Amino acid sequence: MWKLAALTCVLALAACASAPPSSSTSPAAQWASYRAQVLAERDDGRLTAMQAEQSMRSKFEELFGTDPTMDGALAYERDLYLAADAGKLPRVEAEALSDARIDELMQRRAAQQALHDSLESRFPRDPED
Protein backbone atom coordinates (compact mmCIF):
# COMPACT_ATOMS: atom_id res chain seq x y z
CA MET A 1 0.00 0.00 0.00
CA TRP A 2 2.81 2.42 0.86
CA LYS A 3 4.39 1.74 -2.53
CA LEU A 4 1.21 2.88 -4.26
CA ALA A 5 1.11 6.06 -2.15
CA ALA A 6 4.80 6.76 -2.84
CA LEU A 7 4.30 6.19 -6.57
CA THR A 8 1.32 8.55 -6.60
CA CYS A 9 3.36 11.25 -4.82
CA VAL A 10 6.26 10.83 -7.25
CA LEU A 11 3.95 11.06 -10.27
CA ALA A 12 2.22 14.13 -8.86
CA LEU A 13 5.56 15.85 -8.24
CA ALA A 14 6.77 14.93 -11.71
CA ALA A 15 3.61 16.39 -13.23
CA CYS A 16 4.07 19.64 -11.30
CA ALA A 17 7.73 19.86 -12.26
CA SER A 18 7.02 19.33 -15.94
CA ALA A 19 4.13 21.81 -16.10
CA PRO A 20 4.92 24.99 -18.05
CA PRO A 21 5.48 28.08 -15.93
CA SER A 22 2.40 30.11 -15.19
CA SER A 23 2.02 33.17 -17.33
CA SER A 24 -0.45 34.78 -14.98
CA THR A 25 1.89 37.66 -14.20
CA SER A 26 -0.07 40.86 -14.51
CA PRO A 27 0.92 43.44 -17.12
CA ALA A 28 1.68 45.90 -14.31
CA ALA A 29 4.11 43.44 -12.72
CA GLN A 30 5.72 42.71 -16.10
CA TRP A 31 6.07 46.45 -16.72
CA ALA A 32 7.60 47.07 -13.28
CA SER A 33 10.11 44.28 -13.80
CA TYR A 34 11.01 45.42 -17.31
CA ARG A 35 11.30 49.05 -16.24
CA ALA A 36 13.59 48.14 -13.34
CA GLN A 37 15.79 46.18 -15.74
CA VAL A 38 15.96 49.03 -18.27
CA LEU A 39 16.68 51.62 -15.57
CA ALA A 40 19.48 49.44 -14.20
CA GLU A 41 20.98 49.18 -17.70
CA ARG A 42 20.65 52.97 -18.09
CA ASP A 43 22.32 53.56 -14.72
CA ASP A 44 25.14 51.16 -15.64
CA GLY A 45 25.73 53.05 -18.88
CA ARG A 46 24.73 50.18 -21.17
CA LEU A 47 21.82 52.27 -22.52
CA THR A 48 21.55 55.97 -23.13
CA ALA A 49 18.61 57.76 -21.56
CA MET A 50 16.93 58.10 -24.96
CA GLN A 51 17.38 54.39 -25.72
CA ALA A 52 15.87 53.54 -22.34
CA GLU A 53 12.90 55.84 -23.00
CA GLN A 54 12.26 54.27 -26.42
CA SER A 55 12.56 50.77 -25.00
CA MET A 56 10.15 51.51 -22.15
CA ARG A 57 7.69 53.20 -24.52
CA SER A 58 7.52 50.18 -26.83
CA LYS A 59 7.18 47.72 -23.92
CA PHE A 60 4.44 49.81 -22.31
CA GLU A 61 2.48 49.91 -25.57
CA GLU A 62 2.97 46.16 -25.98
CA LEU A 63 1.55 45.47 -22.51
CA PHE A 64 -1.14 48.14 -22.18
CA GLY A 65 -1.80 49.54 -25.65
CA THR A 66 -1.79 53.24 -26.32
CA ASP A 67 -2.33 55.49 -23.32
CA PRO A 68 -2.38 59.26 -23.85
CA THR A 69 -1.38 59.93 -20.23
CA MET A 70 1.69 57.71 -20.43
CA ASP A 71 2.51 59.08 -23.88
CA GLY A 72 2.59 62.54 -22.29
CA ALA A 73 4.81 61.31 -19.44
CA LEU A 74 7.22 59.69 -21.86
CA ALA A 75 7.30 62.84 -24.01
CA TYR A 76 8.05 64.82 -20.84
CA GLU A 77 10.81 62.34 -20.06
CA ARG A 78 12.26 62.76 -23.54
CA ASP A 79 12.23 66.58 -23.18
CA LEU A 80 13.96 66.33 -19.80
CA TYR A 81 16.70 64.16 -21.29
CA LEU A 82 17.12 66.52 -24.22
CA ALA A 83 17.48 69.42 -21.76
CA ALA A 84 20.03 67.40 -19.79
CA ASP A 85 21.97 66.62 -22.97
CA ALA A 86 21.97 70.33 -23.81
CA GLY A 87 23.36 71.14 -20.36
CA LYS A 88 20.28 73.00 -19.16
CA LEU A 89 19.47 70.46 -16.46
CA PRO A 90 21.62 68.03 -14.50
CA ARG A 91 21.21 64.44 -15.71
CA VAL A 92 20.44 63.20 -12.18
CA GLU A 93 17.64 65.73 -11.82
CA ALA A 94 16.16 64.80 -15.21
CA GLU A 95 16.17 61.12 -14.23
CA ALA A 96 14.59 61.86 -10.84
CA LEU A 97 11.83 63.99 -12.35
CA SER A 98 10.98 61.50 -15.09
CA ASP A 99 11.08 58.52 -12.73
CA ALA A 100 8.82 60.30 -10.24
CA ARG A 101 6.26 61.15 -12.94
CA ILE A 102 6.11 57.61 -14.29
CA ASP A 103 5.91 56.17 -10.77
CA GLU A 104 3.00 58.50 -10.03
CA LEU A 105 1.16 57.44 -13.18
CA MET A 106 1.66 53.74 -12.44
CA GLN A 107 0.38 54.20 -8.89
CA ARG A 108 -2.68 56.00 -10.23
CA ARG A 109 -3.21 53.22 -12.77
CA ALA A 110 -2.98 50.59 -10.00
CA ALA A 111 -5.51 52.49 -7.87
CA GLN A 112 -7.92 52.76 -10.80
CA GLN A 113 -7.54 49.04 -11.52
CA ALA A 114 -8.18 48.17 -7.87
CA LEU A 115 -11.33 50.31 -7.87
CA HIS A 116 -12.49 48.71 -11.11
CA ASP A 117 -11.90 45.21 -9.75
CA SER A 118 -13.70 46.08 -6.52
CA LEU A 119 -16.73 47.42 -8.36
CA GLU A 120 -16.82 44.44 -10.72
CA SER A 121 -16.77 42.04 -7.77
CA ARG A 122 -19.70 43.86 -6.12
CA PHE A 123 -21.66 44.53 -9.28
CA PRO A 124 -20.97 41.76 -11.81
CA ARG A 125 -21.62 42.46 -15.44
CA ASP A 126 -24.91 41.35 -16.88
CA PRO A 127 -24.21 38.54 -19.38
CA GLU A 128 -26.79 40.04 -21.73
CA ASP A 129 -24.80 43.29 -22.11
C-alpha positions, 0 to 999 in steps of 0.5 A: 500500500505504501508503494502505491502512495509513494508512486502517486506522490512521485507522479504528482511531483513529476507532473508539477515539475514538468508543467509549463510556468504560469504566465499569470503575471499581470501586465503591471508586474511585467512592466515594473520588472522590465522598467527596473531592468531598463533603468538598471541598464541605463544607470550602468551606462549600457543604454543611453537615456533616450534608448531607455525611453524608447525601449520603455515606450515600446514595452508599455504599448505592448503590454497596455496599448496606447495610453495618452497619459503615459505618452505625455509622461514619456514625451516629458521624459524625452524633453527632460533628457534633451534638456540634460543633454543640452546642459540645461538640467543636470542628468540626475535631476532629469532622471529623478523627475521623469522617474517620479512622474512615471511612478506617479502614473503607475500608482494612479493606474494601479488604484484605478484598476483596484477600484475597477476590480472592486466594483466588478466584484460587487456589481458583476456584469450582466451577461446580456450586455 
